Amino acid sequence: MKIMVVGGGGREHAIIKKLKENKNITEIFALPGNAGMAKDATLVNIGAKDIEAIKEFAKTNDIDYAVVAPDDPLVLGCVDALNEIGIDCFGPNKAAAIIEGSKVFSKNLMKKYNIPTAEYEVFSDLDAAIEYLETAPIPTVIKADGLALGKGVIIAETREDAKAAVRSMMEDKIFGESGNNVVIEEFLTGPEVSVLSFTDGKTVVPMVSSMDHKRALDGDKGLNTGGMGTIAPNPYYTEAIAKECMEKIFIPTINAMNSENRTFKGCLYFGLMLTPKGPKVIEYNCRFGDPETQVVLPLLESDLLTVMKATTNGTLSDCEVKFKNGAAACVVMASSGYPQKYESGFDLFIDKSVEDTVYVAGAKSVDGVLKTAGGRVLGVTATADNLPDALEKAYQKVNFVKFENAFYRKDIGKKALEVK
């Protein structure tokens, strides 16, 4: 059986490694992948947004099943294009992927169907947004409507910061067309939780909860990043809260999408804030999170391909989805200077003893030598019976990965360990 995975980062590497456990799979192609995953998949030099080339490759190579992992190709309709030529996919179609592709859509959906989220206003006119900010509660959250590499959210502590954020999005177009519309929303407080879930549009099966660490530096200081590490499960996410989320958020979201004729199949990511007034949705993603995938999939006991196919076929209620007890931790190693200016092209050494649980996000091969090629270079993951042991093992493994100008946070999981 031939599988194609669209995407090229650490998330895709984690998906590929998990898929490899299925013995019926004869070959996995990564489009484009990166050199750090060359031992696990056949790399194909086709960009994740080149829908026509992806379609042509799938047709020519008799692909049996495709996993479309990143947000951009999902929002652009990659699943629809592959379905047109008879290839089943894991991932939502274009109509459903809008739940991440437009924050205005997702906020309006939540308002219409009474799904708990922050209060908000939407603006397409800069002057109107600036005027609103004269009296809006501070701090406030400014969001670009469209995709922005996970960086289209600014928390403004002052009115001046809020106005500057709106101008940068709407006037300076720092996120391009994504900033044509902005959402200005209430600032919520409480622990954040990521819950990825499998769904076939009828049944929702949440995966193990996780905690992301967005800020670049220890103590949650520095700039927002794509994520500097994760742990799972998230200790703030109790059984009682999970039950409440299922009743008030997860099932209502799936039903809302069905009511809008946008049935969602694939992985629906719920970014939640556990506020004093109960859990609320901060954001939806239409795919596996990164680096949440790197801790969630290592804890999955069930066969990933079987579960993915059940979401496609609408048979998820008949499919056993089982996770191990215990915990997982991932430490992201990045290039110094990330998420701003950084240098790459340094030799990358990953000791054989740890390569099974190192997920490479940014690497290239130069004359057969692995080199760094990105801000977030890789994630080092470990699993154990409990979180302290998983964290200790992950940090031990970090010592077996070497590249010049590497930096990583030393406090991944610290907050989770403090939960009584």
N, C-alpha and C positions, 0 to 999 in steps of 0.2 A: 504494500500500500504506500502510495506517494503522498506526502503532506507538504504543503507550502505555508510558511509563516511569513507574513508581511510585517516588516519592521526591522530595526537594527540595534536596539539597545539592551540594557540589562534585563528588562522585563521579558523581551523576546528570548533572551538566552535562558532565562528561568523556565519559560514555557517549553522551549525546545528540549531542555534537559529532562523535563517531566514527561513530555511526549515520548521520548526515547525509551522509557520504561515499557512501552507497549511493543511486544515482540512482532506484531503484525505489520508494523511500520518498517518498510524496506529503505526508504530514503526521505530525508527532510531537507527541503530547500529553504534558505533564508534570503528574503529580498528586502534590503540589500545585505542584512546581517552586518557583522564586523569581524575583523581578523581574529579577534579573541574567541569567537565561537566556531572557528573553522574545523575544530576536532569533533564538533557535535552536529554540524549541518553543512550542506553544500552551499557555498555563498554564490549569489547571483547578483550581478551588478545592475540592479534595477531599483530605482528610488521608490520609496513607499507611497509617494503621491502620483507616480506615473501609471495611472489606472489602465490605460490602453496597453502599455508594455506588460503589465502584470497579467492582464487578461490573455494576451497573446502567448506569454510564457506558459500559463496554466493549460492552455489549449494544446500547444505544441508538445508539452511534456506529460500529457495524460495525468494531470493532478487529480487525486481522488477526493481530497478535502483540503480546505484552506482555513487558516486562522489569521484574521486581519486584526492586528493588535493595537496599533497607534490610533489616536483620535483623528488626525488629518485624513487618512484614506477612508475611514469610516464615514466621516462627515461629507467627504467628496463622493460617496456612493460606490466604493470598491466592492462591497458585498453584492449590491444590485448588479454590477457589471459582471461579476463571476457567476451569479445565479442565472443571468441571461444565457450563459453558455453551458448551463447544467452542472455547475460545480457548487456543492454545498459548502457553507462557510460557518465558522464560529464568529459571531459579531452581528450587531444590528444593521439593518438597512439604512439608507440615507434618511428616510422619514423619521425613524426612531432615534438616530444618532444626533438629531437636533437637540436632544435633551442636554447634551454637552456643547454642541456647536453654537447654541444661542442661550446666553444667560437670561435674556429677556423672555424667551420662550419658557425656560424652566421655572423662572419666578412666577410668570403668569399662570403656568400650569398648577403650581402649588397653591396659588391664591384661589384659583377657580375650584379646585378639588379639596380645599381645606387641609392641605398637608403642611404641618408646622414648619415655618421658616422665618427668617428675619423680616421685619417690616422694610419696605423699599419703595423707591420711585424710579421711573425710567425716563431718560432724557435723550433726545436727538438734537437738541438745540443748546449750544454752549452757554449762551447768555441766560437761558432759563435754568440751567444746572447751577451756574454761579450764583444766581439770585436765590435759589433754593438753599444753597449752602450758607447763606447769611444767617439763617435761623435754624438750620438742621442740628440735631443733637451731635455733640462731638465727644469722643472720637467717632468717626464714621468709616464705612468701607466703600471704596470706589472700585467697580468692576467693569472692565471692557466686555462688551457683549459677546464677541466671538473668541475663537481659539487664540491663545497667546503663549504657547509653550509652557503653560502652567504658571506664567508670571503676570497675568493680566489682572491681578488683585492688589490694591494698595490700601493699607490701613492708615488713615490720616488722623494724627493726634491733635492737629490744630486746624482752624478754618483756612489758614494760609496754605497749609499742606494739602488740604482737600481740594482747594481751588487749583493749586498747581498740578495735582494729579489729574483732575478733569481736563485742564488745558493740555497736558502732555498727551492724553489719550485722544481728545477730540480735535485739537488744533495742530499739535506737533506730530500726531499720528505715530507715536512710538510703537504701537501695535498694529499699524496699518489700518485696513478697513475694519478690523475688529473693534476699533474705538469709535466707529460712527455713532453707535448708541452706547450709553453707559447706564449702569445700574448703581444707584446710590442707596446703600442699605444700612440698617441698624447694626451697630456693633454689639455682637453677642459675647458673653463670657461663659467659661466653663471648659472642662476637658474636651479635647477633640478626639474623635474616633473615626477610623476608616473601616467600612464594612463592604467588602466586595461580595457580590452575590451572583450565583448562576440563576438564569431564568429562561424559560421557554415561552414567556408571554402569558402563562397561566399560573405556573408554580414558581415560587421564589425559594431558593436554597442559599441562605447566607453562608459565607465562608468564615473562617476564624477571623475575629476582629483584630485590628492592628493599630499601632500608634506610629505616625510619621514624625520626623524631626526636620522641619522645613528650613530653619535658620542655618546659616553657614557655620556659625561659631558656637563653642561651648556656652552653656547657660542661656541658650536660645537668643544669642546676640547675633549681630550681623545681618546681612541681606537675606531675603527669601531666596530659596533655591528650588530645584526640582525634587529635593529630598536628600538628606545626608545620612539617613539610616532609619531603620524600623524595628519594632519588636511586635511579637504576636504570642498569645492573645493580649488585648488591651485590658488591664485590670479594672479600669473604670466601667467597662461594658459588662455589667452583671446580667444574670439570667432575667431578672425583673425588667431591666432596661431593654434587653433583647426582645422580650415579649411585647413590650410597649411599642418598640420600633416596628416590629412585624405588623402589629394591628393598626398603627397610626401613620406609618410612613411607607414600609416596603410594599405591602399588598395594595394600599391606596394608589401608590405611584404606578404600579403595573396596570391596575384597573383604569387609571386616568389615561395612560398611554393607549390602552385598548379603546377607550371612549373617543379618543382623538384620531382613531384609525392609524395609529403609529405603534402597532404591537412591537414590543422590545424583546429581542432574543439575543442571548450572549451573556456578557458580564456587565452588570449594572453596579456601579460603584456609588456608594452613599457616603459622602463626607458629612459627618454629624458633629454637632456641638451639644454637649450635655449641659444645658442651661439650668438655672434655678427653677425655671418654669417647665422643665422637661426637655427631651431630645428634640432638636430642630435640624433641618437640612441646611448645611452651608453650601454644598454643591453636589451636583451629579456628574459622574463621568460615564461615558458610554463604553468603557473598556477596563481591563485590568489596570490598577495603579502601578506606578513605578516610584519608589522601590517596595511598595507593599507586596507585590507579587513574589518578590524574592524571599519573603518570610512565610507567606500563606501557602504557596505551592509545595515547599518542602514538608509541610505538615499534612498534606493531602495523602490519604492512604488509597483512595479509589483511583482507578485508571482515568487519567485526564481526558484522553480521546473519547472514551465511552461517555463521560459526562458532557463533553462538548457536543457530541453528536446528539445526545438526548435534548439539549437546548434547541438544536436545529430542527429535530424531528417532532418536537412537542411532546416528548415522552419522559420529561424530567421527573414526574411524580412516581414513575416506575423504576427510577435509577437510584441506587444507593450511593450517597455522597458522604464519605466518612473521613474524618480528620483524626490524626493522632492526638492523644493527650500530650501534655508537655508544652514546650515553648520554642520559639525561634527568634534569632536576632541577626540583623544585617547592619554592617558598618560600611558606609560608602567611602571609598578613597577617591579623592578628587585632585585636580591640578591646582596648585597654589594660585590664588587670584580669582578662582571661580566663585561666584557666578559672573564676575566682570571679566577683565582682561587676564588671560593666562597663556602660558607657553605649552606647547605639546611637541611630540616627536621624540620623546625620550624612550630609551630601552625599557621594556616592561617584562619583568621576571615574575612568573607565578610558579611556585614550587609544586611539583607533582603531587605531593602529599595533601594539598588543599584544593587542587583545581576542580574537584567534583562539586564543590559548593562555592566557587567563585563565579560570579555572573558579570561578564564583561560588557560594558556599555560603550566605551570609546577606545578602540584600538585599530591600528592598521599594520600591514606587513610591508616592510621595506627590505628587499633582497633577502627574504626569508626570516627577517628579525622582527619580532613583535614590538611595536612602538605605541606610545600613548597618542590618542587622537580625539581629545574632547575634554570638557570640563569635569563631568563625572566619569571617571575612568572605569570603575568596577565596584561591585558590592561583594563583601565577604560575609557569608552566612553560616550560622551554626545552629543546630537544634540540640535540645537536651530535655531532661525531665522537668526542669524548672527554669525560670528566667535568669536567675543569677548565674547558673551554670552555662546557659546558652550564651550569655554576654561574655563570660570569661573565655569560653572556647572561641567565640568570634574574634575577640581582641588578640588571642594567642595566634590565630590564623593570619591576622593582619601582618604579623612579623615575617611571614613567609611570602609576602608580596612586596616587590621592590620597584620603584621608579623614582627618578629625580623629581623634585618639587611636589612630592605627594603630601597631601594633608587630609586629615579626617578628624571628626569630632571624638573627644575622649569620654563623652558623657551620654552616649546613646543608652536609653533605657533607665537612666537615673530617676526620672520622674515616676516611671512605672514602679520602680523598686520602693519608692516612698509611700505608695498606696497601702493603707492598712486594711 
